[in-house]
Amino acid sequence: MRIFVTGGSGFVGGHVIERLVRSHEVRAMARSDISASIVEAFGATAVRCSLEDITAEHLAGVDAVIHVAAAVDEFAPLAHYEAMNVEGTRRVLEAARAAGVKRVVNIATNATVFDASGQHGVDETAPLTTLKHFHYGTTKAAAEALVLAANDDQMTTLSLRPCFIWGPRDTTLVPALQRMVAEGSFVWVDRGRTRVSTTHIDNLVHAVACALVGGQGGHAYFVADEDETTMRVFMRDLASSVELELPDRSVPGWLVRGLAAALETWWVAAGWSGLPPVTRTAAWLMSADMTVNTSRARAELGWEPVVTREAAVDELAA
């Protein structure tokens, strides 16, 4: 199969390429010389384009698209997320259809249905998030809606929803912990008792491989590790993999949520750049339970986790 990957120079995309090149011809979006060299090192053929200018020509002869690229910033203007996540996805779908691509697999997130109230065993019937100021979640939800609505007899479209993706070469979670510890800003929220589902990169990549040949068009699928965990255990394991000691101080969830809302408001009003000391997104994710049900992925994709948390943590530490 000839496969095109967007976001191939990133954490998820790089692992997807490495897995798929074992048995497929893989091409990958490259918006710069640097990203081209990265995707080529993973084994893909670089195609010079971006979410802003992708056309059918870039996808000529492609059988399937794995759409990974997205704005994942913790704090940015809504227009930034809309341009990348919504309009970028729209252009990928239009280019894929014009090129005669048969299948599009979108990498979404559990944030598409996150409501910050505490959710347990959530399945794919949950409504898409409308959480105000949660620009990442709402735009990823809008992008997923575009993907699933595009499903028809000519082009099969599916969406995978991982949760807190982790594993080797992570560029988000571990660097954030390192930054906060270095700044002295890290604190636990509610002592880390929040319960969450997570997704090791190997379990997500296996789901991508399954989605290339299975699943029901127009469906979304939660993909997560076998067991749920607490935020304290999860963050502790990630930190220990880079010999990082997390401080023990903690603040109540209600307090950090209120502080984050105030700080973001002041930050925008003052026109300051960079990240506020704490953001709404971080406060919500650290203080609200969210665990998911992966029954649909198991039944329709024929997927199940290929690595356990214990084994993956040992590998990460090594």
C-alpha positions in Angstrom: 0.0 0.0 0.0 1.2 3.5 -0.7 0.6 5.7 2.4 1.0 9.4 3.0 1.6 10.7 6.6 1.1 14.2 7.7 3.0 15.3 10.8 5.6 12.7 10.2 8.5 14.7 11.7 6.8 14.7 15.1 6.6 12.2 18.0 3.5 10.3 16.8 4.1 10.6 13.1 7.7 9.4 13.4 6.7 6.2 15.1 3.9 5.7 12.6 6.4 6.0 9.7 8.8 3.6 11.3 6.1 1.0 11.8 4.5 1.3 8.3 7.7 1.3 6.2 8.2 -2.3 7.2 5.5 -3.4 4.8 4.3 -0.3 2.9 5.7 2.5 0.7 5.4 5.6 2.9 5.5 9.3 1.8 5.4 12.1 4.4 4.6 15.8 4.4 7.7 18.0 4.8 7.3 21.7 5.1 11.0 22.4 5.5 14.4 21.0 4.8 14.7 20.0 8.5 11.4 18.1 8.5 12.3 16.5 5.2 15.5 15.1 6.7 13.7 13.9 9.7 11.0 11.9 7.8 13.6 10.5 5.5 15.6 9.3 8.5 12.5 7.4 9.6 12.3 5.8 6.2 9.7 7.8 4.3 9.9 9.7 1.1 9.6 13.5 1.8 6.9 15.4 -0.1 7.4 19.2 0.1 4.0 20.6 1.2 2.2 21.7 4.4 -1.3 21.9 5.8 -1.6 25.3 4.3 -0.9 24.3 0.6 -1.5 20.5 0.3 -3.2 19.6 -3.1 -4.2 16.5 -4.9 -0.8 16.5 -6.7 1.0 15.9 -3.5 -1.2 12.8 -2.9 -1.1 11.4 -6.5 -1.1 7.6 -6.4 -1.6 7.4 -2.6 -3.9 4.7 -1.3 -4.3 6.0 2.3 -3.6 9.1 4.3 -2.7 9.0 8.0 -3.5 12.5 9.3 -1.4 13.3 12.3 -0.4 16.9 11.9 -2.1 19.4 14.3 -1.6 22.4 16.5 -1.1 20.9 20.0 0.0 24.1 21.8 -1.1 24.4 25.4 -1.9 28.1 25.0 -2.5 30.0 21.7 -5.1 32.2 20.0 -8.2 30.3 18.7 -7.4 31.4 15.1 -4.1 29.4 15.3 -5.9 26.2 16.3 -8.6 26.8 13.7 -6.1 27.4 10.9 -4.2 24.2 11.6 -6.7 21.8 13.1 -9.9 22.6 11.2 -8.9 24.3 8.0 -5.7 22.1 7.6 -7.8 19.0 8.0 -10.4 20.3 5.5 -7.6 20.8 2.9 -6.2 17.3 3.6 -9.7 15.8 3.0 -10.2 17.9 -0.2 -6.8 16.9 -1.6 -7.4 13.2 -0.7 -10.7 13.1 -2.4 -9.4 14.9 -5.5 -6.5 12.4 -5.7 -8.7 9.4 -5.4 -7.4 8.3 -2.0 -9.4 5.4 -0.7 -8.9 5.7 3.1 -8.1 8.5 5.6 -7.2 7.7 9.2 -7.3 10.7 11.5 -5.4 10.9 14.7 -7.7 12.7 17.1 -7.7 12.7 20.9 -9.9 12.0 23.9 -10.0 15.8 24.3 -12.7 15.8 21.6 -15.2 14.8 24.2 -13.5 16.2 27.4 -15.9 18.2 29.6 -13.8 18.8 32.7 -16.5 17.5 35.0 -15.0 14.0 35.6 -15.8 11.2 33.1 -15.4 7.5 33.7 -15.5 4.7 31.0 -16.4 7.2 28.3 -17.3 5.6 25.0 -17.8 7.0 21.5 -21.5 8.0 22.1 -20.3 11.0 24.3 -21.0 14.4 22.8 -18.2 16.5 21.3 -16.7 19.0 23.7 -18.0 22.6 23.8 -15.8 23.6 26.7 -15.2 27.4 26.4 -11.5 28.4 26.1 -10.5 24.8 25.4 -9.3 25.7 21.9 -7.3 22.5 21.3 -10.2 20.2 22.2 -12.9 22.1 20.4 -10.9 22.4 17.2 -9.8 18.8 17.2 -13.5 17.9 17.7 -14.5 20.1 14.7 -11.7 18.5 12.7 -12.8 15.0 13.6 -16.4 15.9 12.6 -15.1 16.9 9.2 -13.2 13.6 8.8 -16.1 11.4 9.8 -18.6 13.3 7.6 -16.4 12.8 4.6 -16.9 9.0 4.7 -18.7 7.6 1.7 -18.5 4.8 -0.9 -15.4 6.4 -2.5 -13.4 7.3 0.6 -13.4 5.5 3.9 -12.7 7.8 6.9 -12.0 6.8 10.5 -10.7 8.6 13.6 -8.5 7.3 16.4 -8.7 8.9 19.9 -5.7 8.3 22.0 -5.3 9.6 25.6 -2.1 11.2 27.0 0.3 9.6 24.4 3.6 8.6 26.0 6.7 6.6 25.1 10.2 7.0 23.6 10.9 10.4 21.9 7.9 12.1 23.6 8.1 15.9 22.8 5.3 17.1 25.0 4.7 15.5 28.4 8.3 14.9 29.6 9.6 18.3 28.3 6.7 20.0 30.1 7.6 18.3 33.3 11.3 19.2 32.9 10.4 22.8 32.2 8.1 23.2 35.2 10.6 21.6 37.6 13.4 23.8 36.3 11.2 26.9 36.7 10.0 25.7 40.2 6.4 25.9 39.0 5.5 22.2 39.2 2.8 21.3 41.8 0.4 18.4 42.0 -3.2 19.1 41.7 -5.4 17.3 44.3 -2.2 15.4 45.2 -2.3 13.7 41.8 -5.4 11.6 42.5 -7.0 12.3 39.1 -7.8 9.1 37.3 -6.9 8.9 33.6 -6.5 6.7 30.6 -3.2 6.9 28.8 -1.9 5.5 25.4 1.6 4.2 24.9 2.9 5.1 21.4 3.2 1.4 20.5 -0.5 0.8 21.3 -1.5 3.8 19.1 0.7 2.8 16.2 -0.8 -0.7 16.3 -4.2 0.9 16.1 -3.1 2.9 13.0 -2.1 -0.4 11.3 -5.4 -1.9 12.2 -7.3 1.1 10.9 -5.6 0.8 7.5 -7.5 -2.4 6.8 -10.3 -2.6 9.3 -12.9 -0.6 11.1 -16.2 0.9 10.0 -16.1 4.1 8.0 -17.5 7.1 9.8 -16.6 5.8 13.2 -14.3 7.2 15.9 -12.3 4.8 18.2 -10.9 5.3 21.7 -7.4 3.7 22.0 -5.8 3.4 25.4 -3.5 1.3 27.5 -5.0 -1.8 29.2 -5.3 -0.3 32.7 -6.2 3.2 33.8 -4.0 5.0 36.3 -3.7 8.1 38.4 -2.0 11.3 37.3 0.5 10.9 40.2 1.6 7.4 39.1 1.7 8.4 35.4 3.7 11.6 35.9 6.0 9.9 38.4 6.9 7.2 35.9 7.5 9.7 33.1 9.7 11.8 35.4 11.7 8.8 36.7 12.5 7.8 33.1 14.7 11.0 32.8 15.8 10.9 36.4 13.6 13.9 37.3 12.4 14.3 40.9 9.0 15.8 41.2 8.3 18.0 44.2 5.6 16.9 46.6 3.7 20.1 47.1 0.0 20.1 46.0 -2.9 22.6 45.5 -6.6 22.0 45.3 -8.2 21.6 41.9 -10.7 24.4 42.4 -7.9 26.8 43.3 -5.7 26.1 40.3 -8.7 26.3 37.9 -9.6 29.7 39.2 -6.0 30.9 39.1 -5.6 29.6 35.5 -8.7 31.5 34.3 -7.5 34.7 35.9 -3.9 34.4 34.6 -5.0 33.6 31.0 -7.4 36.7 31.1 -4.6 39.0 32.3 -2.1 37.4 29.9 -4.3 38.2 26.8 -5.3 41.6 28.1 -1.6 42.6 28.6 -0.6 41.2 25.2 2.2 39.1 26.8 3.8 36.3 24.8 4.7 32.8 25.9 2.8 30.6 28.4 1.1 31.8 31.6 2.4 30.1 34.7 -0.6 27.9 34.6 -3.2 27.5 31.8 -6.8 26.5 31.8 -6.0 23.4 29.7 -3.4 22.2 32.1 -5.6 22.9 35.1 -8.5 21.0 33.7 -6.5 18.0 32.5 -4.7 17.7 35.9 -7.9 18.0 38.0 -10.7 16.1 36.1 -10.9 12.4 35.8 -11.2 11.0 32.3 -11.1 7.3 31.5 -12.3 5.7 28.3 -13.8 2.5 27.0 -12.0 0.8 24.1 -14.6 -1.9 23.4 -15.4 -0.5 19.9 -11.8 -0.5 18.8 -11.4 -4.1 20.0 -14.6 -5.2 18.2 -14.4 -3.3 15.0 -10.7 -2.7 14.4 -9.5 -6.0 15.8 -7.2 -4.0 18.0 -5.9 -4.6 21.5 -2.9 -3.2 23.4 0.4 -4.7 22.3 2.5 -3.5 25.3 1.7 -3.3 29.0 2.3 -0.3 31.1 4.7 -2.1 33.3 6.8 -3.3 30.4 6.7 0.1 28.7 7.8 1.9 31.8 10.7 -0.5 32.2 11.7 0.1 28.6 11.4 3.9 29.0 13.6 3.9 32.1 16.2 1.7 30.3 
